[in-house]
Amino acid sequence: HVADMYLATVRAIQSTRLDAYVSIKAPSLGFDAGLVAEIAEAAGGAAIRGHFDSLGPETVDRTFRLVEQARAHRAPLGCTIPGRWRRSPRDAQRAAQMGLRMRVVKGQWPDPSAAVDPHSGFLNIIDALAGTAAPVAVATHEPVLAAAAIRKLQCAGTPCEMELLYGLPSRAVLKVARDLAVPVRYYLPYGHAWLPYALRQARRDPRILWWVLRDASRN
């Protein structure tokens, strides 16, 4: 069912001709290489990027193996790199060597092997990617962090864009994007898992609970 939803998303992007990609969570597919190949083949045929999301640190190596296999289908590919893992700068360099587009996030899941400050970790990844050819998505709603990351990439000549989670406040960070002349993309979570995802975020910022209730009342 999850694979069918990804394939439907590919078809929707193709039919609407949006400048968009489909974000894939490999654990939700059971790390099934056959299902990933089917999605990669459909995405590749439509010239739509298949982007592999990050979850827990224990999923990274298995996800990279799937990415290697998916490359055979000539689909544009990308991956997400979280700032709070000690291994992330190495993973970012590996992804850059593979020619993947990257989304840099602070990350939800901590590194069980070592605590890493998500803000400094975020910028460490940006430093590792500065000067590479692959476009980098700066994914944060914190305007100071976003501005620092974008300036580092721009100074190194690395193409970049800002990526924001749809539904969270974005006015301040959009101003940063305008001031630094970078394009903005919105990440659109969907499906039954969106509500618990939003409630987990509400632990950090109680305002999110109000946004979730407001959105639910409008359905």
Phi, psi and chi 1 to 4 in degrees:
 res  aa     phi    psi   chi1   chi2   chi3   chi4
   1 HIS       -  -42.9  174.6   70.0      -      -
   2 VAL   -62.9  -44.0  173.2      -      -      -
   3 ALA   -60.9  -40.2      -      -      -      -
   4 ASP   -62.8  -36.3  -74.5  -16.8      -      -
   5 MET   -67.3  -39.3  -69.1  -57.6  -63.0      -
   6 TYR   -63.5  -42.6  -73.8  139.2      -      -
   7 LEU   -64.8  -38.3  -69.2  168.8      -      -
   8 ALA   -64.7  -35.7      -      -      -      -
   9 THR   -66.5  -41.4  -57.7      -      -      -
  10 VAL   -58.4  -45.7  169.6      -      -      -
  11 ARG   -64.3  -38.6  -69.2 -168.0  -66.8  -89.6
  12 ALA   -65.5  -42.2      -      -      -      -
  13 ILE   -62.9  -42.5  -66.4  171.3      -      -
  14 GLN   -64.0  -43.5 -175.9  178.7   23.7      -
  15 SER   -71.3  -31.2   64.8      -      -      -
  16 THR   -90.9   -9.5   54.7      -      -      -
  17 ARG    58.9   36.1  -61.5 -176.9  179.4 -179.6
  18 LEU   -75.5  149.5  -71.7  171.6      -      -
  19 ASP   -82.7   83.3  176.7   12.0      -      -
  20 ALA  -146.5  170.0      -      -      -      -
  21 TYR  -139.7  168.3   64.1   86.5      -      -
  22 VAL  -107.2  129.8   59.0      -      -      -
  23 SER   -98.5  123.7 -162.3      -      -      -
  24 ILE  -110.7  132.7  -60.9  164.4      -      -
  25 LYS  -104.8  104.1  -70.0  178.1  168.0   57.3
  26 ALA   -57.6  -40.2      -      -      -      -
  27 PRO   -60.3  -30.6  -26.1   36.5      -      -
  28 SER   -68.3  -18.1  -62.7      -      -      -
  29 LEU   -98.7    6.5  -64.3  169.4      -      -
  30 GLY    66.3   23.5      -      -      -      -
  31 PHE    53.2   34.5  -64.8   97.6      -      -
  32 ASP   -79.5  112.5 -171.3  -53.3      -      -
  33 ALA   -64.2  -33.2      -      -      -      -
  34 GLY   -66.2  -42.8      -      -      -      -
  35 LEU   -67.1  -41.6  -67.4  177.0      -      -
  36 VAL   -62.8  -39.7  169.8      -      -      -
  37 ALA   -62.1  -40.2      -      -      -      -
  38 GLU   -63.6  -43.0 -174.8  177.9   -1.0      -
  39 ILE   -67.5  -43.6  -62.9  165.0      -      -
  40 ALA   -63.3  -38.4      -      -      -      -
  41 GLU   -65.4  -43.1 -174.6  173.4   -4.7      -
  42 ALA   -65.5  -43.1      -      -      -      -
  43 ALA   -66.4  -41.9      -      -      -      -
  44 GLY   -62.7  -40.5      -      -      -      -
  45 GLY   -64.4  -26.3      -      -      -      -
  46 ALA  -100.5    3.7      -      -      -      -
  47 ALA    56.7   40.2      -      -      -      -
  48 ILE  -111.9  134.9  -66.6  168.5      -      -
  49 ARG   -72.6  136.9  179.2  168.5   27.6  123.4
  50 GLY  -101.0  118.8      -      -      -      -
  51 HIS  -113.0  126.3 -175.2   99.1      -      -
  52 PHE   -93.4  116.8  -72.2   81.3      -      -
  53 ASP   -74.9  160.9 -108.1  -31.1      -      -
  54 SER   -96.6  144.0   68.3      -      -      -
  55 LEU  -126.4 -120.6  -79.4   93.4      -      -
  56 GLY   -79.5  159.0      -      -      -      -
  57 PRO   -58.1  -28.9  -21.2   31.0      -      -
  58 GLU   -70.4  -10.9   72.1  -78.0   -2.0      -
  59 THR   -93.3   -8.6   69.0      -      -      -
  60 VAL   -64.7  -51.3  177.1      -      -      -
  61 ASP   -64.1  -40.3  -67.8  -33.9      -      -
  62 ARG   -66.6  -35.5  -65.3 -180.0   71.6 -176.4
  63 THR   -67.1  -42.9  -61.5      -      -      -
  64 PHE   -61.9  -35.3  -95.1  117.1      -      -
  65 ARG   -64.0  -39.2  -74.2 -164.4  -70.3  -89.3
  66 LEU   -65.5  -38.4  -73.8  176.5      -      -
  67 VAL   -61.0  -44.5  173.6      -      -      -
  68 GLU   -57.9  -43.0  -70.9  -79.3    8.2      -
  69 GLN   -68.8  -38.0  -64.9  166.5    7.5      -
  70 ALA   -67.5  -25.1      -      -      -      -
  71 ARG   -61.4  -24.3  -65.9  173.5   73.2 -168.6
  72 ALA   -64.5  -20.0      -      -      -      -
  73 HIS   -93.4    6.4  -62.1  -82.1      -      -
  74 ARG    59.5   24.5  -57.7 -175.5 -176.6  -81.3
  75 ALA   -81.3  141.9      -      -      -      -
  76 PRO   -61.2  134.9  -14.6   27.0      -      -
  77 LEU  -129.6  156.3  -62.4  174.2      -      -
  78 GLY  -151.1  174.4      -      -      -      -
  79 CYS  -153.8  162.6   69.5      -      -      -
  80 THR  -104.2  137.5  -63.0      -      -      -
  81 ILE  -120.4  118.1  -53.5  -70.1      -      -
  82 PRO   -88.9  142.7   26.8  -27.2      -      -
  83 GLY   -74.9  -18.5      -      -      -      -
  84 ARG   -93.9   14.4   60.7 -167.8  -53.9  171.5
  85 TRP  -109.2  137.8  -62.3  -12.2      -      -
  86 ARG   -64.9  -30.5 -174.8  170.7   60.8  177.8
  87 ARG   -79.1  -11.1   63.6  174.1  -68.2  162.7
  88 SER   -61.4  -41.0  -72.1      -      -      -
  89 PRO   -58.6  -37.7  -28.6   37.9      -      -
  90 ARG   -67.5  -41.3  -64.2 -167.8  -55.6  -86.5
  91 ASP   -62.9  -37.6  -70.2  -25.2      -      -
  92 ALA   -63.7  -42.6      -      -      -      -
  93 GLN   -65.3  -38.9  -68.7  174.8  -19.2      -
  94 ARG   -62.8  -45.0  177.6 -179.3  179.8 -177.1
  95 ALA   -64.4  -37.7      -      -      -      -
  96 ALA   -63.7  -40.8      -      -      -      -
  97 GLN   -64.7  -28.8  -69.3  170.0   -4.2      -
  98 MET   -82.3   -5.1  -65.2  168.8   65.4      -
  99 GLY    77.9   24.0      -      -      -      -
 100 LEU   -83.6  146.5  -54.9 -178.7      -      -
 101 ARG   -80.2  143.2  -66.8 -172.7   62.8  148.3
 102 MET  -123.9  144.2  -83.1  167.2  -83.3      -
 103 ARG  -111.1  122.1 -179.7 -159.3  -52.9  142.3
 104 VAL   -99.6  125.8 -179.0      -      -      -
 105 VAL  -128.5  164.6  -59.9      -      -      -
 106 LYS   -72.9  -36.6  -74.9 -173.9  -67.0 -175.7
 107 GLY    96.9  147.8      -      -      -      -
 108 GLN   -95.1  -37.3  -72.8 -178.7  -95.2      -
 109 TRP   -94.9  127.1  -70.5  -91.2      -      -
 110 PRO   -72.1  161.1   26.4  -33.9      -      -
 111 ASP   -86.1  115.6 -173.5  -21.1      -      -
 112 PRO   -67.8  -17.3   24.6  -32.7      -      -
 113 SER   -86.7  -24.8   64.7      -      -      -
 114 ALA  -168.3  136.3      -      -      -      -
 115 ALA   -77.1  129.6      -      -      -      -
 116 VAL  -124.2  128.8  177.6      -      -      -
 117 ASP   -62.7  123.5  175.3   72.0      -      -
 118 PRO   -63.0  -29.6   19.2  -29.8      -      -
 119 HIS   -72.2  -51.3  -68.0   79.8      -      -
 120 SER   -67.1  -35.6   60.0      -      -      -
 121 GLY   -63.1  -39.0      -      -      -      -
 122 PHE   -57.2  -49.2 -170.0  102.9      -      -
 123 LEU   -71.0  -28.1  -66.9  176.9      -      -
 124 ASN   -62.4  -39.5  -73.7  -18.1      -      -
 125 ILE   -67.2  -43.4  -62.9  170.3      -      -
 126 ILE   -57.5  -42.8  -64.5  -63.5      -      -
 127 ASP   -60.9  -38.8  -72.8  -24.5      -      -
 128 ALA   -67.5  -27.5      -      -      -      -
 129 LEU   -96.1  -17.3  -63.9  176.6      -      -
 130 ALA   -61.1  126.0      -      -      -      -
 131 GLY    98.9   -7.3      -      -      -      -
 132 THR   -84.3  165.4   61.5      -      -      -
 133 ALA   -86.3  -26.8      -      -      -      -
 134 ALA   -69.4  133.3      -      -      -      -
 135 PRO   -60.6  145.5  -22.5   33.4      -      -
 136 VAL  -121.5  131.6  175.4      -      -      -
 137 ALA   -96.5  121.9      -      -      -      -
 138 VAL   -90.5  108.2  174.4      -      -      -
 139 ALA  -111.5   89.8      -      -      -      -
 140 THR  -156.7  148.7  177.0      -      -      -
 141 HIS   -98.0    7.0  -76.4 -103.6      -      -
 142 GLU   -92.4  111.7  -63.6 -172.7   22.7      -
 143 PRO   -61.8  -37.8   15.8  -27.7      -      -
 144 VAL   -66.6  -44.8  174.3      -      -      -
 145 LEU   -64.7  -42.8 -178.4   61.0      -      -
 146 ALA   -61.2  -44.7      -      -      -      -
 147 ALA   -63.8  -42.6      -      -      -      -
 148 ALA   -62.5  -42.7      -      -      -      -
 149 ALA   -66.7  -44.6      -      -      -      -
 150 ILE   -64.5  -41.5  -69.3  168.9      -      -
 151 ARG   -63.1  -41.0  -72.2 -167.4  178.6  102.3
 152 LYS   -59.2  -45.9  -76.6  174.7  177.4  -77.0
 153 LEU   -67.6  -42.7  -65.7  168.8      -      -
 154 GLN   -64.2  -40.4  -71.2  178.9  -29.5      -
 155 CYS   -64.2  -29.4  -73.1      -      -      -
 156 ALA   -89.8   -2.5      -      -      -      -
 157 GLY    79.6   17.4      -      -      -      -
 158 THR   -90.7  124.0  -62.9      -      -      -
 159 PRO   -63.4  142.6   20.1  -29.9      -      -
 160 CYS  -150.8  164.7   59.5      -      -      -
 161 GLU  -145.7  166.3   63.8 -175.9   16.1      -
 162 MET  -102.2  139.3 -174.0  173.6  -69.5      -
 163 GLU  -126.4  128.0 -172.5  163.6  -46.7      -
 164 LEU  -121.5  148.8  -56.7  175.3      -      -
 165 LEU   -82.3  118.8 -178.4   63.0      -      -
 166 TYR   -60.3  131.1 -177.5   74.9      -      -
 167 GLY   106.6  -15.1      -      -      -      -
 168 LEU   -97.5  154.7  -64.2 -171.7      -      -
 169 PRO   -57.8  136.3  -22.5   32.3      -      -
 170 SER  -136.8    2.8   55.7      -      -      -
 171 ARG   -59.0  -47.5 -179.0  177.3  -58.9  174.7
 172 ALA   -66.6  -40.6      -      -      -      -
 173 VAL   -77.0  -27.8   77.0      -      -      -
 174 LEU   -65.3  -34.2  -75.7  173.6      -      -
 175 LYS   -62.7  -39.8 -177.3  178.3 -174.8  -56.2
 176 VAL   -59.9  -43.8  171.1      -      -      -
 177 ALA   -61.7  -41.8      -      -      -      -
 178 ARG   -65.7  -45.4  -73.0 -166.8  -61.0  -90.1
 179 ASP   -63.0  -35.1  -69.1  -15.0      -      -
 180 LEU   -98.1    3.2  -62.9  178.0      -      -
 181 ALA    57.9   50.1      -      -      -      -
 182 VAL  -116.8  146.8  -66.1      -      -      -
 183 PRO   -71.4  159.2   23.6  -31.6      -      -
 184 VAL  -123.0  138.0  177.5      -      -      -
 185 ARG  -126.4  145.0 -172.8 -176.1  -60.3  -86.5
 186 TYR  -106.6  135.3  -84.2   95.8      -      -
 187 TYR   -90.5  123.5 -178.8   93.5      -      -
 188 LEU  -111.3   96.1  -56.4  174.2      -      -
 189 PRO   -68.8  146.9  -12.2   26.5      -      -
 190 TYR  -151.3  165.9   65.9   95.6      -      -
 191 GLY    98.8  178.0      -      -      -      -
 192 HIS   -66.8  -21.0  -61.8  -65.7      -      -
 193 ALA   -79.8   -8.4      -      -      -      -
 194 TRP   -64.9  -39.9  163.6 -122.7      -      -
 195 LEU   -62.9  -52.8 -178.1   58.4      -      -
 196 PRO   -61.5  -31.3   15.0  -27.7      -      -
 197 TYR   -62.2  -45.6  176.2   86.1      -      -
 198 ALA   -65.4  -37.3      -      -      -      -
 199 LEU   -68.4  -32.6  -67.5  177.3      -      -
 200 ARG   -63.7  -40.3  -75.6 -160.6  -58.1  -87.7
 201 GLN   -65.3  -28.9  -63.4  -63.7  -46.9      -
 202 ALA   -65.4  -20.2      -      -      -      -
 203 ARG   -63.1  -31.9  -64.1  175.5 -175.4  173.4
 204 ARG   -85.1  -34.4  -56.2  178.0 -171.8  177.1
 205 ASP  -140.3  101.6 -171.6  -15.9      -      -
 206 PRO   -58.9  -19.7  -23.6   33.9      -      -
 207 ARG   -61.1  -27.1  -68.2  175.3  -60.5  171.4
 208 ILE   -62.5  -35.1  -64.8  175.4      -      -
 209 LEU   -59.5  -41.2 -176.9   58.4      -      -
 210 TRP   -63.1  -41.4  160.2 -114.5      -      -
 211 TRP   -64.3  -39.2  -60.1  -35.2      -      -
 212 VAL   -64.4  -46.2  171.5      -      -      -
 213 LEU   -63.6  -39.5  -67.0  174.2      -      -
 214 ARG   -62.1  -45.5  179.6 -163.9   62.4 -169.9
 215 ASP   -65.0  -40.4  -69.1  -13.6      -      -
 216 ALA   -64.3  -35.7      -      -      -      -
 217 SER   -69.5  -17.8   68.7      -      -      -
 218 ARG   -91.2   -7.5  -68.4  177.2  177.8  175.0
 219 ASN   -75.6      -  -70.7  -20.9      -      -
